[in-house]
Amino acid sequence: MRLKGRVALVTGAAMGIGKGIALLFAQQGARVIAADVNAQAGTATAEEIRATGAQCIFQRTDVSVEAEVKTAIAAGEKEFGHSVDVLANVAGIAHESPAHLLDLADWNRILSVNLTSMFLCAKHVLPGMMEAKRGSIVNITSVQGLFGFPGYPHYAASKGGVISLTRQMAREYAKHQIRVNCIAPGTVETPMNVQVLERVPNAAELRRAWDRMHPLGRIGQPIDVAWGALFLSCDESSWITGQCLSIDGGVSCSVLPE
Ligand SMILES: NC(=O)c1ccc[n+]([C@@H]2O[C@H](COP(=O)([O-])OP(=O)(O)OC[C@H]3O[C@@H](n4cnc5c(N)ncnc54)[C@H](O)[C@@H]3O)[C@@H](O)[C@H]2O)c1
């Protein structure tokens, strides 16, 4: 068990990649604080974890609201009697619009949920980690934080910001033995992408195109990302900080399609 007894806060834990990480962390012995704005699905995740005999509480939290972040962390630390050892910043949203048609409100919403939230969650777990003189933070960015894709200027900016924030915080908190890394997934089969497929007339064709886009021949599953998050959170990666791990079926090493 790689995370035995550790208290892990996982945001976006109701579904998709966050749920995959919460399930794997719990299976590896972590006591999980599952935070999400979706109370129904988040409660179901916590129940699924507890049914395995692991410990998990769900906290309904909008991670872009500082007071809610503070409440979730305090509730989790009270429940488990220990400060947060591991933070997986996963919650995020996507929205499509080219820059010249993009409303400022949508720009601000994406930046707030995808980037500001990661600062807020880190801000409020760091004091406990500094006192414990250990901690690991894993932020989920995207290949869109590394490369340009049409239609997502605000999403790309938020994800690029996550990579810079990761490096800055890694440098600043290394002296406290707190590590900060990020993961850049390629396309992963989650509700976020299922919703994209539901909006297009040629869903089956687009789904096949996504598979072909990845040199390993398939899009990812939440568990593919979860294994990386587990590695970066546990002691086996204790000399790794400030890094961005691409988990993307090879898409980031392919400039042009075959
Ligand atoms: N799916 C992909 O292809 C992909 C690729 C690269 C990066 N990512 C990133 O991975 C992360 C997870 O994406 P996913 O595909 O699992 O998405 P998803 O939509 O399937 O799940 C996201 C979860 O975040 C929660 N959430 C949204 N806004 C929130 C808020 N304000 N406060 C708390 N919770 C909130 C949702 O309720 C949901 O449970 C996101 O940061 C996303 O940008 C996803």
The ligand as an SDF file (V2000), in Angstrom:
LIG
                    3D

 44 48  0  0  0  0  0  0  0  0999 V2000
  -10.7950   14.2640  -20.0570 N   0  0  0  0  0  0  0  0  0  0  0  0
   -9.7320   14.6950  -20.7340 C   0  0  0  0  0  0  0  0  0  0  0  0
   -9.5260   14.3740  -21.9130 O   0  0  0  0  0  0  0  0  0  0  0  0
   -8.7500   15.6150  -20.0590 C   0  0  0  0  0  0  0  0  0  0  0  0
   -7.5360   15.8560  -20.7100 C   0  0  0  0  0  0  0  0  0  0  0  0
   -6.6010   16.6830  -20.1070 C   0  0  0  0  0  0  0  0  0  0  0  0
   -6.8800   17.2540  -18.8780 C   0  0  0  0  0  0  0  0  0  0  0  0
   -8.0650   17.0280  -18.2780 N   0  0  0  0  0  0  0  0  0  0  0  0
   -8.3000   17.6520  -16.9760 C   0  0  0  0  0  0  0  0  0  0  0  0
   -8.5540   16.6580  -16.0180 O   0  0  0  0  0  0  0  0  0  0  0  0
   -9.3990   17.1790  -14.9990 C   0  0  0  0  0  0  0  0  0  0  0  0
  -10.6030   16.2670  -14.8420 C   0  0  0  0  0  0  0  0  0  0  0  0
  -11.2960   16.2390  -16.0770 O   0  0  0  0  0  0  0  0  0  0  0  0
  -12.3740   15.1150  -16.4060 P   0  0  0  0  0  0  0  0  0  0  0  0
  -12.2360   14.8070  -17.8310 O   0  0  0  0  0  0  0  0  0  0  0  0
  -12.3550   14.0230  -15.3940 O   0  0  0  0  0  0  0  0  0  0  0  0
  -13.7060   15.9990  -16.2400 O   0  0  0  0  0  0  0  0  0  0  0  0
  -15.1800   15.5940  -15.7830 P   0  0  0  0  0  0  0  0  0  0  0  0
  -16.0590   16.6980  -16.2570 O   0  0  0  0  0  0  0  0  0  0  0  0
  -15.4800   14.2270  -16.1910 O   0  0  0  0  0  0  0  0  0  0  0  0
  -15.0390   15.6790  -14.1880 O   0  0  0  0  0  0  0  0  0  0  0  0
  -14.6980   16.9080  -13.5830 C   0  0  0  0  0  0  0  0  0  0  0  0
  -15.1900   16.9440  -12.1630 C   0  0  0  0  0  0  0  0  0  0  0  0
  -14.8700   18.2370  -11.6230 O   0  0  0  0  0  0  0  0  0  0  0  0
  -16.0200   18.7200  -10.9330 C   0  0  0  0  0  0  0  0  0  0  0  0
  -16.0210   20.1770  -10.9000 N   0  0  0  0  0  0  0  0  0  0  0  0
  -16.2230   21.0420  -11.9240 C   0  0  0  0  0  0  0  0  0  0  0  0
  -16.2000   22.3090  -11.4710 N   0  0  0  0  0  0  0  0  0  0  0  0
  -15.9780   22.2410  -10.1350 C   0  0  0  0  0  0  0  0  0  0  0  0
  -15.8590   23.2110   -9.1080 C   0  0  0  0  0  0  0  0  0  0  0  0
  -15.9800   24.5240   -9.3620 N   0  0  0  0  0  0  0  0  0  0  0  0
  -15.6360   22.7930   -7.8560 N   0  0  0  0  0  0  0  0  0  0  0  0
  -15.5210   21.4660   -7.5750 C   0  0  0  0  0  0  0  0  0  0  0  0
  -15.6430   20.5020   -8.5010 N   0  0  0  0  0  0  0  0  0  0  0  0
  -15.8560   20.8840   -9.7680 C   0  0  0  0  0  0  0  0  0  0  0  0
  -17.2070   18.1680  -11.7210 C   0  0  0  0  0  0  0  0  0  0  0  0
  -18.3960   18.1790  -10.9480 O   0  0  0  0  0  0  0  0  0  0  0  0
  -16.7140   16.7670  -12.0530 C   0  0  0  0  0  0  0  0  0  0  0  0
  -17.0230   15.8470  -11.0350 O   0  0  0  0  0  0  0  0  0  0  0  0
   -9.7680   18.6050  -15.4410 C   0  0  0  0  0  0  0  0  0  0  0  0
   -8.9100   19.5140  -14.7830 O   0  0  0  0  0  0  0  0  0  0  0  0
   -9.5000   18.5860  -16.9260 C   0  0  0  0  0  0  0  0  0  0  0  0
   -9.1950   19.8520  -17.4250 O   0  0  0  0  0  0  0  0  0  0  0  0
   -9.0120   16.2190  -18.8300 C   0  0  0  0  0  0  0  0  0  0  0  0
  1  2  1  0
  2  3  2  0
  2  4  1  0
  4  5  1  0
  4 44  2  0
  5  6  2  0
  6  7  1  0
  7  8  2  0
  8  9  1  0
  8 44  1  0
  9 10  1  0
  9 42  1  0
 10 11  1  0
 11 12  1  0
 11 40  1  0
 12 13  1  0
 13 14  1  0
 14 15  2  0
 14 16  1  0
 14 17  1  0
 17 18  1  0
 18 19  2  0
 18 20  1  0
 18 21  1  0
 21 22  1  0
 22 23  1  0
 23 24  1  0
 23 38  1  0
 24 25  1  0
 25 26  1  0
 25 36  1  0
 26 27  1  0
 26 35  1  0
 27 28  2  0
 28 29  1  0
 29 30  1  0
 29 35  2  0
 30 31  1  0
 30 32  2  0
 32 33  1  0
 33 34  2  0
 34 35  1  0
 36 37  1  0
 36 38  1  0
 38 39  1  0
 40 41  1  0
 40 42  1  0
 42 43  1  0
M  CHG  2   8   1  16  -1
M  END
$$$$
